[in-house]
């Protein structure tokens, strides 16, 4: 062997982080799909991610609402299916299982610390009504609790929940407020009184570092008139209101560019122009990225490549998974793309991501090689 396995492992280990790809996830309840979008620009990637199986035995998107990353998984809430669907955080995503029972009319969710907090409103299926339902990251049910709104004297009717420095930030469509509480529902306080700020039916809430010097700000998209995107300080003081929609749902600020400017993604279901849209806060005029009546929430994910499962016999000598296959792989990889391709000279895209001869191909090769024959892939 002209190169050592140790050398190959060193190259692959150095490339592991490069193979983790950050994206945003846009949930569309019209297309019944979780769509990957570019994290920096908000543009559609064109990569298929999670589409509807329309299968009650696996997953059946009826009104998918929000997708978030939970460890190495993606969890998707469905408002009408009363289920949380779990997938691998890979491209493409593989179905893991569904969390059902004790949920009804669920909306947004968030990973806060080492637990997942889900917005629930109905009482069917043994669900607790207006409450937050809590799960371990392995899907085990923990508890549920009611959050009291001191302004209205009523339980919070949660439409979304967000991590707010280790506490829960909840949009309450009963009081039209933003409510903050501890992770057990205690010490609740009204951070933003929607009646004073004229905010009606707040849906997704996002905490981001868009303030001066990278300080935190709170962004909310409101569904009812006066609908639109609201921007607050961490203390709940209104910074701005952007009347960019007449039926807002999701919101997600994009990163700043080299000049310090940034755009904001938002979603809605406004006929003809709704779906996934964005605007520049300095200008306010929105543009449409995806035209749909089903724009829901936006979330972030870092995806690992989903390696192809093959019986590896790179040198075609009839012996799979032997050291000479590593030698042959490295030999072809070191040559770069083959023009033209021949029986012994291949263009390597081992992980099928469309990019030839990149470090992720080495990662994928090593992972599959280390598994041996494809028993772990269900083959």
C-alpha positions as CSV (number, residue, x, y, z in Angstrom):
1,X,0.0,0.0,0.0
2,X,1.5,3.3,-1.1
3,X,-0.3,5.4,1.5
4,X,-1.1,4.5,5.1
5,X,-4.5,4.1,6.5
6,X,-3.5,6.4,9.3
7,X,-2.8,9.2,6.7
8,X,-6.2,8.7,5.2
9,X,-7.8,8.8,8.6
10,X,-6.0,12.1,9.4
11,X,-7.3,13.7,6.2
12,X,-10.8,12.5,6.9
13,X,-10.7,13.7,10.5
14,X,-9.6,17.1,9.4
15,X,-12.4,17.3,6.9
16,X,-15.3,16.3,9.3
17,X,-16.3,19.9,10.1
18,X,-16.2,20.9,6.5
19,X,-18.7,18.2,5.7
20,X,-21.3,19.5,8.1
21,X,-23.5,21.8,6.0
22,X,-25.6,24.6,7.7
23,X,-29.0,25.3,6.2
24,X,-32.3,26.8,7.1
25,X,-35.5,24.8,6.9
26,X,-38.7,26.3,5.5
27,X,-41.9,24.4,6.3
28,X,-44.7,24.7,3.8
29,X,-48.2,23.3,4.6
30,X,-49.4,23.7,1.1
31,X,-46.7,21.6,-0.4
32,X,-46.5,19.4,2.8
33,X,-42.8,19.7,2.7
34,X,-39.7,20.8,4.6
35,X,-37.6,22.7,2.1
36,X,-33.8,23.4,2.5
37,X,-32.8,27.0,2.0
38,X,-29.4,28.7,2.0
39,X,-28.4,29.9,5.5
40,X,-26.8,33.1,4.3
41,X,-29.2,34.2,1.6
42,X,-32.5,32.5,2.2
43,X,-32.5,31.2,-1.4
44,X,-33.8,27.7,-2.2
45,X,-31.1,25.1,-2.5
46,X,-33.0,22.8,-4.8
47,X,-32.1,19.8,-2.6
48,X,-34.9,17.5,-1.7
49,X,-35.2,17.1,2.1
50,X,-38.5,16.0,3.7
51,X,-41.6,15.5,1.6
52,X,-44.9,14.0,2.6
53,X,-45.2,10.2,2.8
54,X,-48.9,10.6,3.3
55,X,-48.8,7.4,5.3
56,X,-50.5,7.0,8.7
57,X,-48.0,4.3,9.6
58,X,-45.0,6.6,9.2
59,X,-45.6,10.3,8.6
60,X,-48.6,12.1,7.2
61,X,-48.2,15.9,6.8
62,X,-51.5,17.6,7.1
63,X,-50.4,21.0,8.5
64,X,-46.7,20.8,9.2
65,X,-45.8,23.8,11.3
66,X,-42.2,24.0,12.4
67,X,-38.9,22.0,12.0
68,X,-36.0,22.2,14.4
69,X,-32.8,20.3,15.0
70,X,-32.6,18.1,18.1
71,X,-29.1,16.7,18.3
72,X,-28.6,14.6,15.2
73,X,-32.3,14.7,14.4
74,X,-34.9,17.0,12.8
75,X,-38.3,17.2,14.6
76,X,-41.3,18.4,12.7
77,X,-44.6,19.4,14.4
78,X,-47.9,18.8,12.6
79,X,-50.9,20.8,13.8
80,X,-53.6,18.6,12.4
81,X,-51.9,15.2,12.6
82,X,-51.2,15.9,16.3
83,X,-47.8,14.4,16.0
84,X,-44.1,15.2,16.1
85,X,-42.2,13.4,13.3
86,X,-38.5,12.6,13.8
87,X,-36.0,12.3,11.0
88,X,-32.2,12.1,10.7
89,X,-30.3,15.3,10.3
90,X,-28.8,14.1,7.1
91,X,-29.2,14.8,3.4
92,X,-31.3,13.0,2.5
93,X,-33.3,12.7,5.7
94,X,-34.4,9.2,6.9
95,X,-37.6,8.7,9.0
96,X,-37.0,7.7,12.6
97,X,-40.4,7.6,14.2
98,X,-43.4,9.6,15.4
99,X,-44.3,11.0,18.8
100,X,-48.1,10.7,19.2
101,X,-50.6,10.7,22.0
102,X,-51.0,13.5,24.6
103,X,-50.8,16.1,21.8
104,X,-53.5,18.1,20.1
105,X,-53.4,21.2,18.0
106,X,-49.6,21.7,18.3
107,X,-47.7,24.5,16.8
108,X,-44.1,25.6,17.4
109,X,-41.4,23.9,19.5
110,X,-37.9,24.7,20.8
111,X,-34.9,22.9,22.2
112,X,-33.9,24.6,25.4
113,X,-31.1,23.0,27.3
114,X,-31.5,19.3,27.0
115,X,-35.2,19.1,26.5
116,X,-37.8,19.9,23.9
117,X,-40.8,22.2,24.6
118,X,-43.9,22.0,22.4
119,X,-46.8,24.4,22.1
120,X,-50.1,22.6,22.6
121,X,-53.7,23.9,22.6
122,X,-56.2,21.1,22.3
123,X,-57.5,18.4,24.7
124,X,-58.0,15.5,22.3
125,X,-55.8,12.4,22.5
126,X,-55.3,13.0,26.2
127,X,-53.6,16.4,25.6
128,X,-53.5,19.0,28.3
129,X,-55.1,21.9,26.5
130,X,-53.3,25.3,26.5
131,X,-50.0,24.1,27.8
132,X,-46.3,23.4,27.1
133,X,-45.5,19.7,26.6
134,X,-42.0,18.6,27.5
135,X,-39.9,15.8,26.0
136,X,-36.4,14.4,26.4
137,X,-34.3,14.5,23.2
138,X,-34.9,10.8,22.8
139,X,-38.6,11.4,22.5
140,X,-39.6,10.3,26.0
141,X,-42.4,12.3,27.5
142,X,-41.4,14.3,30.6
143,X,-44.4,16.5,31.7
144,X,-46.7,19.3,30.7
145,X,-47.5,22.6,32.4
146,X,-49.7,25.6,32.1
147,X,-48.2,29.1,31.9
148,X,-50.3,31.8,33.5
149,X,-50.6,35.3,31.8
150,X,-50.6,37.9,34.6
151,X,-52.0,40.5,32.3
152,X,-55.1,38.5,31.2
153,X,-55.4,36.2,34.2
154,X,-55.8,33.4,31.8
155,X,-53.6,30.5,30.7
156,X,-51.3,31.3,27.9
157,X,-52.5,29.9,24.5
158,X,-49.0,29.2,23.0
159,X,-48.4,29.4,19.3
160,X,-44.6,29.3,19.5
161,X,-41.8,28.8,22.0
162,X,-38.2,30.0,21.8
163,X,-35.0,29.7,23.8
164,X,-34.5,33.0,25.6
165,X,-31.2,32.7,27.5
166,X,-32.3,29.4,29.0
167,X,-35.8,30.5,29.7
168,X,-38.9,30.1,27.5
169,X,-40.2,32.9,25.3
170,X,-43.8,32.2,24.3
171,X,-46.2,33.8,21.9
172,X,-49.6,33.9,23.5
173,X,-52.5,34.3,21.1
174,X,-55.0,34.6,23.9
175,X,-53.5,37.8,25.3
176,X,-51.7,38.8,22.1
177,X,-48.5,38.9,24.2
178,X,-45.0,37.7,24.5
179,X,-44.6,35.8,27.8
180,X,-41.3,34.7,29.4
181,X,-41.1,32.0,32.1
182,X,-38.7,29.4,33.6
183,X,-38.5,26.0,32.0
184,X,-41.1,24.6,34.5
185,X,-43.6,27.4,33.7
186,X,-42.9,29.3,36.9
187,X,-42.0,33.0,37.3
188,X,-44.0,34.0,34.2
189,X,-44.0,37.6,33.2
190,X,-45.5,39.5,30.2
191,X,-42.5,40.9,28.3
192,X,-44.5,42.5,25.5
193,X,-48.2,43.5,25.9
194,X,-49.6,43.0,22.5
195,X,-52.6,45.3,23.2
196,X,-50.3,48.2,23.9
197,X,-48.2,47.4,20.8
198,X,-51.2,46.6,18.6
199,X,-49.7,43.2,17.9
200,X,-52.5,40.6,17.1
201,X,-52.1,36.8,16.8
202,X,-48.3,36.6,17.2
203,X,-46.9,33.4,15.6
204,X,-43.2,32.5,15.3
205,X,-40.8,34.3,17.6
206,X,-37.1,34.4,17.0
207,X,-34.3,35.7,19.2
208,X,-31.3,36.9,17.2
209,X,-28.2,39.1,17.4
210,X,-29.4,41.9,15.1
211,X,-29.2,44.7,17.7
212,X,-26.4,47.3,17.9
213,X,-23.0,45.7,18.3
214,X,-24.5,42.2,17.8
215,X,-26.8,42.5,20.8
216,X,-30.0,40.4,21.1
217,X,-33.3,41.4,19.6
218,X,-36.7,39.7,19.5
219,X,-38.5,39.3,16.1
220,X,-42.2,38.3,15.9
221,X,-44.5,37.8,12.9
222,X,-48.1,38.5,13.6
223,X,-51.0,37.0,11.6
224,X,-53.9,39.4,12.3
225,X,-54.4,43.1,11.5
226,X,-52.2,45.0,12.0
227,X,-50.3,42.0,10.8
228,X,-46.5,42.1,10.1
229,X,-43.1,41.7,11.5
230,X,-42.4,43.3,14.9
231,X,-39.0,44.0,16.4
232,X,-38.3,44.4,20.1
233,X,-35.3,44.8,22.5
234,X,-34.7,42.0,25.1
235,X,-36.6,44.2,27.6
236,X,-39.7,44.2,25.4
237,X,-39.4,47.7,24.0
238,X,-40.6,48.0,20.4
239,X,-37.8,48.9,18.0
240,X,-39.8,48.7,14.7
241,X,-42.9,47.4,12.9
242,X,-42.8,46.3,9.3
243,X,-46.2,46.0,7.6
244,X,-44.8,43.5,5.0
245,X,-47.7,41.1,5.2
246,X,-51.4,40.8,5.9
247,X,-51.2,37.4,7.4
248,X,-47.8,36.7,9.0
249,X,-46.5,33.3,10.3
250,X,-42.8,32.7,10.4
251,X,-39.8,35.0,10.8
252,X,-36.0,34.6,10.6
253,X,-33.3,37.3,10.3
254,X,-30.5,36.4,7.9
255,X,-26.8,37.1,8.7
256,X,-25.3,40.5,8.1
257,X,-23.3,41.1,4.9
258,X,-19.8,42.7,4.8
259,X,-21.4,46.1,4.9
260,X,-23.4,45.3,8.0
261,X,-26.8,45.1,6.3
262,X,-29.1,42.1,6.5
263,X,-32.4,40.8,5.2
264,X,-35.2,39.2,7.1
265,X,-37.1,36.1,6.0
266,X,-40.8,35.9,6.7
267,X,-43.6,33.6,5.7
268,X,-47.3,33.9,5.2
269,X,-50.3,32.4,3.4
270,X,-51.4,35.5,1.5
271,X,-52.9,34.3,-1.8
272,X,-50.8,35.2,-4.9
273,X,-47.7,36.6,-3.1
274,X,-47.4,34.6,0.1
275,X,-45.1,31.7,1.0
276,X,-41.5,32.4,1.8
277,X,-40.5,36.0,1.4
278,X,-37.8,38.4,2.5
279,X,-37.2,42.1,3.1
280,X,-34.5,44.6,3.9
281,X,-35.4,46.4,7.2
282,X,-33.8,49.5,5.9
283,X,-36.1,49.5,2.9
284,X,-39.1,47.4,3.9
285,X,-40.2,46.3,0.4
286,X,-40.6,42.5,0.4
287,X,-39.7,40.0,-2.4
288,X,-41.1,36.5,-2.9
289,X,-38.8,33.4,-2.8
290,X,-41.5,30.7,-2.8
291,X,-45.1,31.5,-3.8
292,X,-47.5,29.4,-1.7
293,X,-50.5,29.7,0.5
294,X,-48.8,27.5,3.1
295,X,-45.8,29.4,4.4
296,X,-45.2,28.3,8.0
297,X,-42.1,28.5,10.2
298,X,-38.3,28.7,9.6
299,X,-35.6,26.8,11.5
300,X,-31.9,26.0,11.3
301,X,-30.1,22.7,10.8
302,X,-26.6,21.5,10.2
303,X,-26.7,18.4,8.0
304,X,-24.2,15.6,7.8
305,X,-23.9,13.7,4.5
306,X,-25.9,10.5,4.4
307,X,-23.3,8.1,3.0
308,X,-24.2,5.7,0.2
309,X,-24.2,2.1,1.3
310,X,-22.2,0.0,-1.1
311,X,-20.2,-3.2,-1.0
312,X,-16.8,-1.7,-1.6
313,X,-14.6,-3.2,-4.2
314,X,-13.0,-0.2,-5.7
315,X,-10.3,-2.1,-7.6
316,X,-12.8,-4.8,-8.9
317,X,-10.7,-7.7,-7.7
318,X,-13.7,-9.6,-6.3
319,X,-12.7,-9.0,-2.7
320,X,-14.8,-6.4,-0.9
321,X,-13.5,-4.2,2.0
322,X,-9.8,-5.2,1.7
323,X,-6.9,-2.8,2.2
324,X,-6.2,-2.6,-1.5
325,X,-9.6,-0.9,-1.9
326,X,-8.3,2.0,0.2
327,X,-5.2,2.1,-2.0
328,X,-7.3,2.1,-5.1
329,X,-9.6,4.8,-3.8
330,X,-6.7,7.1,-2.8
331,X,-5.1,6.5,-6.2
332,X,-8.2,7.6,-8.1
333,X,-8.8,10.4,-5.7
334,X,-5.3,11.8,-6.1
335,X,-5.7,11.9,-9.9
336,X,-8.7,14.3,-9.8
337,X,-11.5,14.1,-12.3
338,X,-11.0,11.8,-15.2
339,X,-11.5,13.1,-18.7
340,X,-12.7,10.9,-20.2
341,X,-13.9,8.4,-17.7
342,X,-12.7,4.8,-18.2
343,X,-13.3,1.5,-16.6
344,X,-10.4,2.1,-14.2
345,X,-10.6,5.9,-13.9
346,X,-13.8,7.2,-12.3
347,X,-15.0,10.7,-11.2
348,X,-15.5,10.3,-7.5
349,X,-18.7,11.6,-5.9
350,X,-18.9,9.0,-3.2
351,X,-21.6,10.8,-1.1
352,X,-23.7,11.8,-4.2
353,X,-23.7,15.5,-3.2
354,X,-22.9,16.8,-6.7
355,X,-19.4,17.8,-5.8
356,X,-16.5,15.7,-7.2
357,X,-13.4,14.9,-5.2
358,X,-14.2,16.9,-2.1
359,X,-13.2,15.9,1.5
360,X,-16.7,14.7,2.2
361,X,-16.1,11.9,-0.3
362,X,-13.2,10.7,1.9
363,X,-15.4,10.9,5.0
364,X,-18.2,8.9,3.4
365,X,-15.8,6.3,2.0
366,X,-14.2,5.7,5.4
367,X,-17.6,5.5,7.2
368,X,-19.0,3.0,4.8
369,X,-15.7,1.1,4.8
370,X,-15.6,0.9,8.6
371,X,-19.1,-0.5,8.6
372,X,-18.1,-3.4,6.4
373,X,-20.9,-5.1,4.3
374,X,-24.1,-3.1,4.3
375,X,-25.8,-4.7,7.3
376,X,-26.1,-1.4,9.1
377,X,-27.9,0.2,6.2
378,X,-30.7,-2.3,6.1
379,X,-29.4,-4.0,2.9
